[in-house]
Amino acid sequence: MIILKVTIKDIAKMADVSISTVSRVVNNSKPVNEDVRKRVMEAIKQTKYRSDIISDEGSRGNTHLIGIIIPHNSNTVLDDFSIGIRSIAELYGYDIIVGLTDGTVESELHYLTLFHELRTQGNIFVGSILDKEHAEMISKFGTPCVLAGQHSTIPSIPSVHLDNVTASYEAVTYLIQKGHRRIAMIRASGDSSVGGDRYQGYQQALADFEICQQQEWVAESGFSVENGRLAMQSIMESDSKPTAVFCSTDWMAVGAMNYLLDEGLRVPEDISVIGFDNSFMASIVRPNLTSVEYSGTEIGMTAARHLIKLIKGETVTPHHANVAHYLRIRESTG
């Protein structure tokens, strides 16, 4: 048995919080103020504290812990991923520990190391692109892993995701069938599924219908509403104007509509707008937003099922699983 020199009481005293608050942070069981969470995590880091979930040294068999490594983006489809993972994990008797990252490799590797020390039986990466550094650490630790929301390029790691290329292709094709030929795109930067794959679908649809892509109508954007507004502004400042815009996320689309409406333009009469993810925002904004819909909860549930199979030593088939998608037509495209 491991003898712990530092107790949960010590951590609570160092962070100036209650013991129950430390427990909430460690187990992610209830919401905790971000400043409080940082104090607790800093105390844990300084003392190298590990809770009493750790029993026999070197053994993972009794921890019944699954780790989730996920970017800190609240009120997005990633919340649904977490709900799906948690529902299946609890069904099979596993507890969840969550590492909220800032989206950097360094932050993700930190939590991967922490989860190894906490002896999680398996980990799920959500929304990340795994590179060489991830692969080397995962291989070194030998803990089963599943990737959710991206296509895994690492043979040992299965993934559950959406066919973003096809979904985007279909969304842009819908605009073309509505008579649009001047179609812009607000895309996420980088080569992730949200940035690269959705942009690829946009390009393929234009090419198949022999529509020339106007590069000044493609704007890279961050994920916030304000980012989407600024991207739409840059597109509309070009010499010629589009009649429709396809956006990588709903939040970008809401920002685009905000800019258009502020400028006195009508949606969809002057410009049609399509988003992606069918988040709760899509049915709240006015006009209601047309969006690509899929189940983030299903992605999370499937990822958790795959991980539990790996933990049990079973084979996961298919190695890369897609969930269904369809276009939810609303007012923003007429």
C-alpha positions in Angstrom: 0.0 0.0 0.0 1.1 3.6 -0.7 1.4 5.7 2.5 0.3 9.3 1.7 2.1 12.0 3.5 -0.3 14.6 2.3 -4.0 14.3 3.0 -7.1 15.9 1.5 -7.3 18.0 4.7 -3.8 19.4 3.9 -4.9 20.3 0.4 -8.0 22.0 1.7 -6.0 24.1 4.2 -3.4 25.1 1.6 -6.1 26.2 -0.9 -8.2 27.8 1.9 -11.3 25.8 0.9 -13.4 23.0 2.4 -12.6 19.3 2.1 -15.8 18.8 0.0 -14.6 21.5 -2.4 -11.3 19.6 -2.9 -13.3 16.5 -3.6 -15.4 18.3 -6.2 -12.3 19.5 -8.0 -10.6 16.1 -8.0 -13.7 14.2 -9.1 -15.3 17.0 -11.1 -18.6 16.1 -9.4 -20.1 19.6 -9.1 -19.3 23.0 -10.6 -16.6 24.9 -8.8 -15.5 28.6 -9.2 -12.6 28.8 -11.7 -10.4 30.7 -9.2 -11.1 28.1 -6.5 -10.3 25.2 -8.9 -7.0 26.8 -9.8 -6.0 27.1 -6.1 -6.9 23.5 -5.4 -5.0 22.3 -8.5 -2.0 24.4 -7.6 -1.9 22.9 -4.1 -2.2 19.4 -5.6 0.6 20.1 -8.0 2.9 21.6 -5.3 2.4 18.7 -2.9 2.2 15.9 -5.5 -0.9 14.8 -3.7 -2.8 11.8 -5.0 -6.1 10.9 -3.5 -6.9 7.5 -1.9 -8.3 6.2 -5.1 -4.8 4.8 -5.5 -4.4 1.5 -3.8 -1.8 -1.2 -4.7 1.2 0.4 -6.3 1.4 -0.2 -10.0 -2.2 -1.5 -10.2 -5.0 0.0 -12.2 -7.5 -2.7 -11.6 -9.4 -1.2 -8.7 -9.4 2.5 -9.6 -12.5 2.4 -12.0 -11.5 5.8 -13.2 -11.9 7.1 -16.8 -10.1 10.4 -17.7 -11.6 13.0 -20.1 -9.2 15.5 -21.7 -11.2 18.3 -23.2 -10.8 22.0 -24.1 -12.4 24.5 -21.8 -15.3 25.6 -24.1 -18.6 25.9 -22.2 -22.0 26.0 -23.9 -20.7 24.2 -27.1 -21.3 20.8 -28.6 -18.4 19.5 -26.5 -20.7 19.7 -23.5 -22.8 17.0 -25.2 -19.7 14.9 -25.7 -19.1 14.9 -22.0 -22.7 14.0 -21.1 -22.6 11.0 -23.4 -19.3 9.8 -22.0 -20.5 10.2 -18.4 -23.8 8.3 -19.0 -22.1 5.2 -20.4 -19.2 5.3 -17.8 -21.7 5.4 -14.9 -23.7 2.6 -16.5 -20.6 0.4 -16.3 -19.6 1.5 -12.8 -16.8 3.9 -13.8 -16.1 7.3 -12.3 -15.1 10.3 -14.4 -12.2 12.7 -13.9 -12.0 15.7 -16.3 -9.0 17.7 -17.4 -10.0 21.1 -18.8 -7.2 22.2 -21.1 -6.4 25.5 -22.8 -6.2 23.6 -26.2 -2.4 23.4 -26.2 -0.4 20.2 -26.6 1.5 21.1 -23.4 -1.8 21.3 -21.4 -3.0 18.0 -22.8 0.2 16.2 -22.1 0.1 17.6 -18.5 -3.3 16.0 -17.9 -2.2 12.8 -19.6 0.6 12.5 -17.2 -1.6 13.4 -14.2 -4.2 10.8 -15.2 -1.4 8.2 -15.5 -0.3 9.0 -11.9 -3.9 8.8 -10.8 -4.0 5.4 -12.6 -7.0 5.9 -14.8 -8.0 2.8 -16.6 -8.5 4.6 -19.9 -8.7 8.1 -21.3 -10.8 9.9 -23.9 -9.4 12.9 -25.8 -12.2 15.2 -27.0 -11.8 17.5 -30.0 -8.0 17.3 -30.1 -5.7 16.4 -33.0 -3.3 13.8 -31.6 0.3 14.3 -32.9 3.6 12.6 -32.4 4.1 13.8 -28.8 0.7 12.5 -27.8 1.4 9.1 -29.5 4.7 8.7 -27.8 3.3 9.4 -24.3 0.3 7.2 -24.8 2.5 4.4 -26.0 4.9 4.9 -23.0 2.1 4.8 -20.4 0.2 2.0 -22.1 -3.2 3.3 -21.0 -6.1 2.7 -23.5 -7.2 5.8 -25.3 -10.1 6.8 -27.7 -10.4 10.0 -29.7 -13.8 11.7 -29.9 -14.7 14.4 -32.4 -11.6 14.0 -34.6 -10.3 11.2 -37.0 -7.4 9.4 -35.3 -4.2 9.0 -37.4 -2.6 6.8 -34.8 -3.3 3.1 -35.6 -3.6 2.1 -31.9 -6.2 4.7 -31.1 -9.8 4.3 -32.4 -11.9 7.4 -33.0 -15.6 8.4 -33.1 -16.5 11.4 -35.1 -18.7 13.0 -37.8 -18.1 12.9 -41.5 -17.4 16.6 -41.6 -16.5 16.7 -45.3 -19.8 15.1 -46.4 -21.8 17.1 -44.0 -20.3 20.4 -45.2 -20.6 19.3 -48.8 -24.3 18.7 -48.3 -24.8 22.1 -46.6 -23.2 24.0 -49.4 -25.0 21.9 -52.0 -28.3 22.9 -50.4 -27.3 26.6 -50.9 -26.5 25.9 -54.5 -29.8 24.2 -55.1 -31.5 27.3 -53.6 -29.9 29.2 -56.5 -26.8 30.7 -54.8 -23.6 30.9 -56.8 -21.8 33.5 -54.7 -21.1 31.5 -51.5 -18.7 32.6 -48.8 -17.3 30.6 -45.9 -16.2 31.5 -42.4 -13.9 28.7 -41.4 -12.0 27.7 -38.3 -8.3 27.9 -38.7 -6.0 24.9 -38.9 -6.4 21.4 -40.2 -8.8 20.0 -37.6 -12.1 18.5 -38.5 -13.8 21.9 -37.8 -11.3 23.8 -39.8 -9.8 21.6 -42.5 -12.5 19.0 -43.1 -15.4 21.4 -43.2 -13.5 23.7 -45.6 -12.7 20.7 -47.8 -16.5 19.9 -48.1 -17.1 23.5 -49.1 -14.5 23.4 -51.8 -15.7 20.1 -53.2 -19.3 21.3 -53.5 -18.2 24.4 -55.4 -15.9 22.4 -57.7 -18.6 19.8 -58.4 -21.0 22.5 -59.5 -18.3 24.3 -61.5 -18.5 27.4 -59.3 -15.3 29.4 -59.0 -14.2 29.9 -55.4 -13.5 33.5 -54.5 -10.7 33.5 -52.0 -11.7 36.9 -50.6 -14.9 35.3 -49.5 -13.2 32.8 -47.3 -12.3 34.1 -43.8 -10.6 32.3 -41.0 -12.2 32.8 -37.6 -11.9 31.9 -33.9 -14.8 30.2 -32.2 -16.6 33.1 -30.5 -19.5 35.1 -31.7 -17.3 38.2 -32.0 -14.8 36.3 -34.1 -17.6 35.4 -36.5 -18.7 39.0 -36.7 -15.3 40.2 -37.6 -14.9 37.5 -40.2 -18.2 38.5 -41.8 -17.1 42.1 -41.8 -13.8 41.2 -43.7 -15.8 39.3 -46.3 -18.3 42.1 -46.8 -15.5 44.6 -47.3 -14.4 42.9 -50.5 -15.3 44.5 -53.8 -18.0 41.9 -54.7 -20.5 40.5 -52.2 -21.7 37.0 -51.6 -25.4 36.0 -51.4 -24.8 33.2 -48.9 -22.3 32.2 -46.2 -21.5 28.8 -44.7 -19.9 28.8 -41.3 -17.8 26.2 -39.5 -19.8 26.6 -36.2 -23.1 28.1 -35.1 -21.3 30.6 -32.9 -19.5 32.0 -36.0 -22.8 32.0 -37.9 -24.5 34.0 -35.1 -21.7 36.5 -35.2 -22.0 36.8 -39.0 -25.8 37.4 -38.7 -25.2 40.1 -36.0 -22.9 42.0 -38.4 -25.3 41.7 -41.3 -28.3 42.9 -39.3 -26.3 45.7 -37.8 -25.4 46.8 -41.4 -29.1 46.9 -42.4 -29.0 43.7 -44.4 -31.7 41.1 -44.2 -31.2 37.4 -43.5 -32.1 35.5 -45.6 -33.5 37.9 -48.1 -30.1 39.6 -48.8 -27.7 36.9 -47.5 -28.5 33.3 -46.4 -26.5 31.9 -43.5 -25.8 28.3 -42.5 -24.1 27.2 -39.3 -22.8 23.8 -38.0 -23.4 21.8 -34.8 -27.1 22.7 -34.3 -26.2 24.1 -30.8 -28.9 25.5 -28.5 -28.2 29.0 -30.0 -29.5 27.9 -33.5 -33.2 27.8 -32.4 -32.9 30.9 -30.1 -31.5 33.6 -32.4 -33.7 35.5 -34.8 -33.9 34.5 -37.6 -33.6 30.9 -36.5 -30.4 29.4 -37.8 -30.2 26.6 -40.4 -27.5 24.2 -39.2 -25.9 20.8 -39.6 -27.2 18.6 -36.8 -25.6 15.6 -35.3 -25.6 14.1 -31.8 -22.5 15.0 -29.7 -24.0 12.9 -27.0 -23.9 9.9 -29.3 -20.3 10.5 -30.1 -19.5 10.6 -26.4 -21.5 7.5 -25.7 -19.8 5.6 -28.5 -16.4 6.7 -27.5 -17.0 5.6 -23.9 -18.3 2.2 -25.1 -15.1 1.8 -27.3 -12.9 2.7 -24.4 -14.5 0.2 -22.0 -14.0 -2.5 -24.6 -10.3 -1.6 -24.8 -10.0 -1.6 -21.0 -11.5 -5.2 -21.1 -9.0 -6.2 -23.7 -11.6 -6.5 -26.5 -11.2 -5.4 -30.1 -13.0 -2.2 -31.3 -14.9 -2.4 -34.6 -15.0 -0.3 -36.6 -11.8 1.4 -35.8 -13.2 4.8 -36.9 -16.9 5.2 -36.3 -19.1 8.0 -37.8 -22.4 9.2 -36.4 -25.3 10.3 -38.5 -25.9 13.9 -39.5 -28.6 15.9 -41.4 -29.4 19.5 -42.2 -31.8 21.3 -39.9 -33.6 23.8 -42.2 -34.7 27.0 -40.5 -35.4 30.7 -41.3 -31.8 31.9 -42.0 -31.9 30.2 -45.5 -35.5 31.0 -46.3 
